[in-house]
Every structure is written in C-alpha cells, then in structure tokens.
Amino acid sequence: MESAADADVAVVVIGLTEEQETESVDKATLHLPGRQDELVRAVAAAAKRTVVVVNSATPAIMPWLEQVDAVLWAGLPGQEGGHAIAAALLGHIEPAGRLVTTFPADDGLAPAWSVTPVDGDVVYTEGTAIGYRGHYGGAAPTPAFWLGHGLGYSSWDYGSATLTDTTDAEQQEVSVTVRNIGSRRSREVVQVYFRPAEHDQPVRLVGWQDVTLDPGAATTVTVATDPRLWRRWDTAAGGWKRLRAGGELLVARGLGDIRASVDLP
C-alpha cells in the first residue's frame, strides 16, 4: 500500500473475466469475485484519493462506494479501452454516458431476483414492477444507482417544466430550460418519466434528449414522448388499451434526481 499512499491519486481497476461476463450462465450473486472489494478498501484507506474503474457490463455491488472519491463504469470498452479510460480520467474527454440498467444496493434487493424454475416453470410474481419501475414503486429498496444515472465534468441547473401544445394526446411533449453552471463544456441527457394516474401502473421512461453546452450557456430542451408507453396491455381484451387521462411527467437525471414535474390534463 506504500505506492497508493505516495500517489496523488490511486486508480484501482476491477471487474469480471470473460468466463464471468458471458451469456447462457445465471449468476448467483452481483458481488465481484475474489478479493476485489478487499483490495479497494485497502487502497482507499491508504491513498489520498481513490478512483475505481469497473470493467463490467452487468451491475455490480459496490460495498466500498462511500470510501472512494469516484467510480468510472467502463462497461466492455474493447481493444482501445485503455486509451479511452485514460483520456476520461485525465479530463481529455468527458465520461458523459448514462447507465442502461438499475444497480441494486445488494443481492436480493431488486424487484425481480429469483429466476430459478420450480417444476419447470418460472413465475414472474413481480409483474410490471421490474428494474427502476419496481424500485420507484416501493417493490424494492432504493437502488445504488438508477437507470439513466451518470455524471460528467460539469453541473446543471433545471428550470420549470412546461407542456408543449400538441394535437396528439398520446404524444405529449415537455420543455425545460437547462443551464451548464460548471466550468467546462459538457453533455447533459434530459430524461422524462411518466407516472400514470392508475395506481396499478408503474412509472415509465417515455423520452429523453441530450444537449451539449458551453459553461454558462442555457437552452430550452424539448423531449417528445413515445406514444407506445401511454398504453397498457389488456389481457381480457387481448390488446393494448390507452391509459386514462391525468398523471404526471417527471423531468429528471434519473429517478434518483428529479428536477421538475408537470401535471397532465
């Protein structure tokens, strides 16, 4: 640990191997294998600052999260991954991606966890309460990271949200003014979630739009929603049914960071 203690910043690269990050094999845990968590804790205890690079495409449990200064999720970066990670860590490029899955805080703390067949059948008792929908609806505790989460090298301010006039009731548009309040040019992804008026219907991501702005600049971002997500499947009728009027649109950086909302007529 002497090297970690002497360095200005310690970078720890952890993750999964080709055998562990594969198809056709079910996982029994989302914890990283071996003593990787122990390694991160030891380095974090010795170093002035610690950055953890996670080389994994699937969610991983990070019990040391509060002990480190930053986490860079590398996914499956390919042959040029080393150069890309170095460029992001040195600030030459911005790590401005967003998570495409929700990361539970620990094993078993997801809305849908057990996928073990019983007598040859898998019963999906969670229904529509899967992923971020289930977490937001209270079917599971708050996750470590929500779908759509991601930070860059700047900060953002959001104004109030407004509905854009449209003749199509199934394709609502919402506009919001965003401002880059940091010191660097940066990319933001404005996400819009629909919370239906029906209590048995889960929240759902209905649209998003990215924008890149210089420091201090502001712009109005308009997000068009996907009309398919304003419907529910009616088993009795054997088809799709329009959700009833009302509900709410949530403008967010992921459901863990909701910045504005607007009621629907």
N, C-alpha and C positions, 0 to 999 in steps of 0.2 A: 503493500500500500504506500510505500515511500514515493513512488512515481506519481500517484494520484495526489498525495499531499503537497508535492512540489509544483505541480502543474497549476496554471491559472484556471483551466477548465479540464475536467476529466470526461472523456467520451466513452461510454460503455455500449457495445453493440451486442444485442442478444436476439433470440428468435427461435425459429423452428428449422429443422433439417428437411431435406427432400422427402425422407420417409415419413415425417410427421405432418408435412404440409402436402397432402395428397387427397385424391378422390377415392371413393369406394371403401373408406375406413371411417368408422364412427369414433369420435373422441369421447373419453370418459371424463375428461377434465379440460378446462381452459387455462390451467396453470402451465407456465413454461416448464419444460422438462429439466432434470438435473438440478444443479445448484445455482442457476442463473439469478434467482431472486436474492440468494445469499450474497452473490457477487456484487449486485447492485447496491445492496445495503452497506456492504463493507466499503465500497468505493465512495458512496455518498457520505459515510461517516468520516472519511479521511480527507476528501477533496474540498477545496474552497467552493467550487461549483461543479455540478454533475449534470451532464446531458445524456439521456438514454436513447439510443436508436434501436427501434424494434423492427426486426426483419421478419415480418409475418403478414400473411394476407387475411388471417382469421382473427377474431377478437382474442385478447389475452388478458389474464388477470394481472394487475399491477399493484401488489400489496405495499410496494415501496413508493408509491406515487407522491405522497406528501413529503418525502425525504429528498427528492431530486428537484432540480431547477427547471428542467424542460424535458419533454419527450417528443421525439421525431418518429412518426409512424412511417416506415419505409415501404411497407407492403411487399410486393415482389418486384423489385426495381430492375432486374435484368443485368446484362453484362456491364452497362455503364452506370450501375447503381452507385458504385464507389465515388465516381466523379460527381454525380448528382447530389449525393448526400453531403459531400464536402462543400459543394457550392452553396447548398442551403444552410449549412452550419456556419459558413464564413460570411453569409449575407450577400453573396453574389446573385443569388436567385431567391425568390420568396417561396417558402413552403406553404402554398395557399390552397391545398387540396381540402376536401371535406370527406368525413367518414361515410361510407356507404352501408355501414351496419351499426347497430347499437351494441355497446360493450357493457355487459353486466358487471356488477361490482365483485361478484364471486360466483363460484359454481352453485347452481341451483337457484340463483336469484334472477332468472329470466322467466318471462311468462310461459314459454314453452321450453321445457328442459328434457323430460324423458321421452325418448323416441324408441324405446325398447318394445318390440311387438309382444303381445300376450296372446297365446294360442293363434299366432299368425296374423293378428290384427293390431294396427296402431290406431288408437283412439285419440283424436285431436280435441281434447276437452277444453283447450284454450280458445277454441273458436276463432273469432277475428282478432282476439287480444294477443297479437304476436308482435315481437320487436318493440319499437318505440310506441306503438299503439297500446300495447299491454302495460308498459311501464307508466305511460301518461294516465291510463285509466285506472291505475291502482292495483292491477293484477300482479305486480312485482314491485320491489323497492326501486328507488331512483337509481338509474344506472351510473356507472363510472363516466361514460361518455355517450351522448345521444347521437343518433343518426344525424348527419349534417354538421357535426361539430368540426371545427378547425380554426386555428389561429394563424396569423401571418406576422409581419413585422410592423403592423400599424394598429390603430384603434379606430372605432367607428361610432358615430352618433346617428341615431334614427329620429326622424320626426314622426308626426302622427300619420296614421294610415287613412286613406280615403278610397271609396269605391269609384271605379270609372264607369260612366254610363255605357251600358251595352244592351242591345236588343235581345240577346240570348241569355235567358235566366240560368242556363246550365254552363255558361262560360263567363263567370264573373272575373273582373279584373280589379286588382288593387294596386294603388300607387303609394309610394312612400319616398320621402327625401332622405338621402343618406349623405353623410359628410365624413371625409377622411380627416380625422383630428390628430393623426400621428405625424411623424416627421419624414415618412418615406412613401413613395408611390406604392400602392397596394391594391389588391384584388379582394372584393367582397362578394359573397353569394347571399342574396336576399331570398329567404325561404318563406313560403306561405302554406300554412296548415289550416284545414277546415275542421271545425268542431261542430258536428251536426246537432240539431235540436233534439233528435231522438236520443234518449239516454242509453239505448242498447246498441248504438252505433259508435264505433271508435273514431278518434281524431285521425286525420289522414293528410299526408303531404300532397298538395294539389298543384304546386307550381314553384318555380324558382327562376332567378335571373341573376347573372353575375355582372359586375361592373368594376372597372379599374380606374382609379382616380389619383391625381397628384395630391401632395399634402395640402390641406386646407380647402380642397375643392369639394363641391357638393353637386348632386344631380338628383333628379326625380326618376326613380326606377318603377316601371310598371310591370307587374307579373300577371300573366294570363294563366288562369287555372285550367286544368284538364277536365273537360265535361264528363268523362267516364267516371270520375271519382265523386260525382254528386249522386251516385246511384247505389242501390243495394240489391243483392240477389234475393228474389222472392221464390222460395222453394215451392210453395203451394201453386204459384202461377207458372213456375218453370221459366222465369225470365227476369230481366232487370227492371227495377222499379225506382222511380225518381224519389229521392229523399224529400221530405216535406220542407216547406219554406222555413226560413229562420236559421238560427245557428250563428256562428262567429268565425271570422277569419283571424288567424294569428300570424303576425309578421315576426319572424324570428331568425336567429342564428343557430337554429336547432331548438328543440322544445325545452332545453335547459336554459335558454337565454332568449325569452320572448321580449321583443322590443315595442310592439304596438299591436293593437287589436281593433277590429271594426265589426259591429253587429250587422247581420244580414236582414234584409226586409222579409 
